[in-house]
Amino acid sequence: MENDKQKQSARRALMLDTSIPKLIPKMAVPTMTAMLISSIYSMADTYFVSHLGTAATAAVGVNMAIDQTITMAGSFLAFGSSSYVSRLLGAKKTLTASKTMSTAFFAAIFLGVLVMLPGLIFTEAIVRFLGANDSVTPYAADYARYILIAAPFMAPSFVLNQCLRSEGSPVYSMIGIGIGGVLNIALDPLFIFTFDLGIAGAAMATAISKFIGFCILIFPYISKKSILRLSAKNISFSSDIVRETTLMGFPSMFRMGLGVVAAILINNVAGKHSDSALAAISVVTRIMMLPTAAMLGFGQGFQPVAGFSWGAKRYDRVRESYRFSSIIGVSFIAAVSLLIGIFAKQILLLFTENNTDLVEIGSLCLISQCISMPLNAWVIVVNMLYSALGKPTGAIILGITRQGLCFIPVIYILPSLFGINGVAVSQAVADLFSFLLTVPFAVIILRDIAKREKNEIQLPRIE
């Protein structure tokens, strides 16, 4: 018990006494590293599979919607619980935080099973619905089966991952995801080419790597090296845990769910043009996962800092953490996007030997998204600020803007006007509209923080 109190005291000192320019990078760098490795092994799948042909490359893109569905199931509980956990730890309510995390973990296993079972029964019908045409369907179905088998431990991994960050242990998170990513990159060529398993081998490599990552992420909990305690005995469906987890999980669920819808729509539109168009969209999506993952990782370093500070009524640190994250995050993503945009053609040629259509369509898509990515980086910061502070309405609305309110109309209108070029620039245009819609939400939340900060100055600070 004394050891737990020391851990809690040390964490509180870390989160409230360390300067923001030191604390957020300390929290963010391990997370960014882990997410970048995760993105790199997703690209590795596409790279190695691309040697099997354009249809196989397109199949990996089609299956991103299945991966996003599993991610949606886990992230709904992960982001909802971690937001509440951060605020509970800031308010010194460790037992309730442990109950929140345990409840979310076991619920995520259940959701993973719910995704897996119908997915395995109706695999071929599902991949066709997701945008696979006749030539792509056999590859997509082979890949999907193994990803679906992995769902019951992929979904709870998100809860473990987010809650480790919330309690100030991002290094464990980095190790879990990082080792899984490196293992995936090593297993891909072995399973695809040496064992001659083709695209199914790529999916097997991913499933095995996800399982290993899960085992690493759960280790701090089962070895009791964490502040939070994971146990079935801690499962609690009390009104406050259910309300906070679901309300703050809904923004993530809507965002991920609309991401799945967006993927289905763009796959179906691109697939009607050609396998090359579908493959180009798939490749660009994987490439742009790098800056997106970097920004999400940075934001997830910022989010627990803001949430903990909010729970401790340190509104000055909430404001400072937002300002620091906006400036540094957007500047970094702008630099990365510029680099990707300059070498767009060369990057795309890594995924094809002689498909000029893929390179042409992909270049327009990639460059346009590089231009809009810094805007999306700032939108991510504002969205995470709403989630961190327990503001569900704003978080939900912001969560549905990019891939819902903005993307869905765009993907219907632009292709009808500009054909495949309209498909290629649709995400960039949606990002611009999403940025414009986010501005007033940023103004509202910053005014609220400033008002609370001013009022708090008149009161004795509770440490």
Residue pairs with C-beta under 8 A, 6 or more apart in sequence:
4 94
4 227
7 227
8 89
8 92
8 94
8 227
11 89
11 167
11 168
11 227
12 90
12 92
12 312
12 463
14 23
14 168
15 23
15 90
15 168
15 304
15 305
15 308
15 309
15 312
16 308
16 309
16 312
16 314
16 317
16 463
18 26
20 305
20 317
20 320
20 321
20 324
21 324
23 305
23 321
24 298
24 301
24 302
24 305
24 321
24 324
24 325
24 328
25 301
26 170
26 301
27 165
27 168
27 170
27 301
27 302
27 304
27 305
28 170
28 297
28 298
28 299
28 300
28 301
28 302
29 170
29 301
30 170
30 171
30 173
30 174
31 165
31 170
31 173
31 174
31 297
31 298
31 300
31 301
32 293
32 294
32 297
32 298
32 301
33 174
33 178
33 297
34 161
34 173
34 174
34 175
34 176
34 177
34 178
34 181
34 297
35 177
35 293
35 294
35 296
35 297
35 300
36 290
36 293
36 294
36 297
37 177
37 178
37 181
37 182
38 177
38 180
38 181
38 293
39 286
39 289
39 290
39 292
39 293
40 181
40 185
40 290
41 180
41 181
41 182
41 184
41 185
41 188
41 206
41 209
42 286
42 289
43 286
43 287
43 289
43 290
44 184
44 185
44 188
45 60
45 184
45 188
45 202
45 205
45 206
45 286
46 57
46 60
46 61
46 282
46 283
46 286
46 351
47 350
47 351
48 188
48 189
48 192
48 193
48 202
49 56
49 57
49 59
49 60
49 192
49 199
49 202
50 56
50 57
50 283
50 351
50 352
51 192
51 193
52 139
52 192
52 198
52 199
54 275
54 276
54 279
54 352
54 355
54 358
55 135
55 136
55 139
55 275
55 279
56 139
56 198
56 199
57 279
57 282
57 283
57 351
57 352
58 132
58 136
58 139
58 140
58 271
58 275
58 278
58 279
58 282
59 127
59 132
59 136
59 139
59 140
59 142
59 143
59 199
60 143
60 199
60 202
60 282
60 286
61 267
61 278
61 279
61 281
61 282
61 283
61 285
61 286
62 127
62 130
62 131
62 132
62 136
62 140
62 267
62 278
62 282
63 127
63 130
63 140
63 143
63 144
63 147
63 203
64 263
64 282
64 285
65 130
65 131
65 260
65 263
65 264
65 267
66 119
66 126
66 127
66 130
66 144
66 147
66 148
67 147
68 256
68 259
68 260
68 263
69 115
69 256
69 260
70 112
70 115
70 147
70 150
70 151
70 154
70 155
71 154
71 158
71 256
72 252
72 253
72 256
72 257
72 259
72 260
73 108
73 111
73 112
73 114
73 115
73 151
73 155
74 108
74 111
74 112
74 154
74 155
74 156
74 157
74 158
74 159
75 158
75 249
75 252
75 253
75 256
76 111
76 249
76 250
76 252
76 253
76 256
77 104
77 105
77 107
77 108
77 111
77 155
77 158
77 159
77 245
77 249
78 104
78 108
78 158
78 159
78 161
78 162
78 163
78 249
78 252
79 162
79 248
79 249
79 251
79 252
79 387
80 104
80 244
80 245
80 246
80 247
80 248
80 249
80 250
80 252
81 100
81 101
81 103
81 104
81 159
81 162
81 163
81 245
81 249
82 159
82 162
82 163
82 165
82 166
82 303
82 304
83 166
83 244
83 248
83 303
83 307
83 387
83 388
83 390
84 97
84 100
84 241
84 244
84 245
84 248
84 390
85 97
85 100
85 101
85 163
85 166
85 167
85 228
86 166
86 303
86 304
86 307
86 308
86 311
86 388
87 307
87 308
87 310
87 311
87 390
88 94
88 96
88 97
88 100
88 311
89 97
89 166
89 167
89 227
89 308
89 311
90 307
90 308
90 309
90 310
90 311
90 312
91 311
91 312
94 227
94 228
96 240
96 241
97 167
97 227
97 228
98 228
98 229
98 230
98 231
98 234
99 234
99 235
99 236
99 238
99 241
100 236
100 241
100 244
100 245
101 159
101 163
101 228
101 230
101 234
102 229
102 230
102 231
102 232
102 233
102 234
102 235
102 236
103 234
103 235
103 236
103 237
103 241
103 245
104 159
104 163
104 245
105 156
105 159
105 160
105 230
106 156
106 232
106 235
108 155
108 156
108 158
108 159
109 152
109 153
109 155
109 156
111 155
112 151
112 152
112 153
112 154
112 155
112 156
113 151
113 152
115 148
115 151
115 155
116 148
116 149
116 151
116 152
119 126
119 144
119 148
119 151
120 145
120 148
120 149
123 141
123 144
123 145
123 148
124 137
124 141
126 144
127 136
127 137
127 140
127 141
127 144
128 137
129 264
130 140
130 263
130 264
130 267
131 263
131 264
131 266
131 267
131 268
131 270
131 271
131 278
132 140
132 141
132 267
132 271
133 271
133 275
133 278
135 275
136 271
136 275
136 278
139 198
139 199
142 198
142 199
142 200
142 203
143 199
143 200
143 202
143 203
144 203
145 200
145 203
146 200
146 203
146 204
146 206
146 207
147 203
147 206
147 207
149 207
150 206
150 207
150 210
150 211
153 210
153 211
153 214
154 210
154 214
156 214
157 176
157 210
157 213
157 214
157 217
160 176
160 214
160 217
160 218
160 221
161 173
161 176
161 177
161 217
162 300
163 228
164 170
164 172
164 173
164 217
164 220
164 226
165 173
165 300
165 301
165 303
165 304
166 304
166 307
167 226
167 227
167 228
168 227
168 304
169 220
169 226
169 227
170 301
172 216
172 217
172 219
172 220
172 226
173 217
175 216
176 213
176 214
176 216
176 217
177 213
177 217
179 212
179 213
179 216
180 209
180 210
180 212
180 213
180 216
181 209
181 213
183 205
183 208
183 209
183 212
184 205
184 206
184 208
184 209
187 204
187 205
187 208
187 209
188 201
188 202
188 205
190 201
190 205
191 197
191 201
191 202
191 204
191 205
192 198
192 199
192 201
192 202
192 205
193 201
195 201
197 204
218 230
219 225
220 226
221 228
221 229
221 230
222 230
244 390
247 390
247 392
248 387
248 390
248 392
248 395
250 392
250 395
250 396
250 399
251 383
251 386
251 387
251 392
251 395
251 396
251 398
251 399
252 387
252 399
254 396
254 399
254 400
254 404
255 383
255 399
255 400
255 402
255 403
258 399
258 400
258 402
258 403
258 404
258 407
258 408
259 403
261 403
261 404
261 408
262 403
262 404
262 407
262 408
262 411
263 285
265 407
265 408
265 411
265 412
266 281
266 411
266 423
266 426
266 427
267 278
267 281
269 411
269 415
269 423
270 277
270 278
270 280
270 281
270 420
270 423
271 277
271 278
273 419
273 420
273 423
274 357
276 355
276 357
276 358
276 361
277 357
277 361
277 420
277 423
279 351
279 352
279 355
279 358
280 348
280 357
280 358
280 359
280 361
280 362
280 365
280 424
281 361
281 362
281 365
281 423
281 424
283 348
283 351
283 358
283 362
284 348
284 362
284 365
284 366
284 369
287 340
287 347
287 348
287 366
288 340
288 366
288 369
288 370
288 373
290 336
290 340
291 333
291 336
291 337
291 340
291 373
291 377
292 373
292 376
294 332
294 333
294 336
295 329
295 332
295 333
295 376
295 377
295 380
296 380
298 325
298 328
298 329
298 332
299 325
299 329
299 380
299 381
299 384
300 384
302 321
302 322
302 324
302 325
302 329
302 381
302 384
302 385
302 388
303 384
303 385
303 387
303 388
304 388
305 317
305 321
306 317
306 318
306 321
306 322
306 384
306 385
306 388
306 389
307 388
307 389
307 390
309 315
309 317
309 318
309 321
310 318
310 388
310 389
310 390
312 462
312 463
313 452
313 456
313 461
313 462
314 461
315 449
315 452
315 453
315 456
316 453
318 389
318 449
318 453
319 446
319 449
319 450
319 453
322 381
322 385
322 446
322 449
325 381
326 378
326 381
329 377
329 378
329 380
329 381
330 374
330 377
330 378
330 381
333 373
333 374
333 377
334 373
334 374
334 377
336 373
337 369
337 370
337 371
337 373
337 374
338 370
340 347
340 366
340 370
341 366
341 367
341 370
341 371
344 362
344 363
344 366
344 367
344 370
345 359
345 363
347 366
348 358
348 359
348 362
348 363
348 366
349 359
351 358
352 358
352 359
361 420
361 423
361 424
362 424
364 421
364 424
364 425
365 423
365 424
365 425
365 427
368 424
368 425
368 427
368 428
368 429
369 427
369 428
369 431
371 428
372 427
372 428
372 429
372 431
372 432
372 435
373 431
375 431
375 432
375 434
375 435
376 402
376 431
376 434
376 435
378 435
378 438
379 398
379 401
379 402
379 431
379 434
379 435
379 438
382 398
382 438
382 441
382 442
382 445
383 395
383 398
383 399
383 438
385 445
386 394
386 395
386 398
386 441
386 445
387 395
389 445
391 445
394 441
394 444
394 445
397 441
398 438
398 441
401 433
401 434
401 437
401 438
402 430
402 431
402 434
403 430
405 433
405 434
405 437
406 429
406 430
406 431
406 433
406 434
406 437
407 426
407 427
407 430
410 426
410 429
410 430
410 433
411 423
411 426
411 430
413 422
414 422
414 423
414 425
414 426
414 429
415 422
415 423
415 426
416 422
418 425
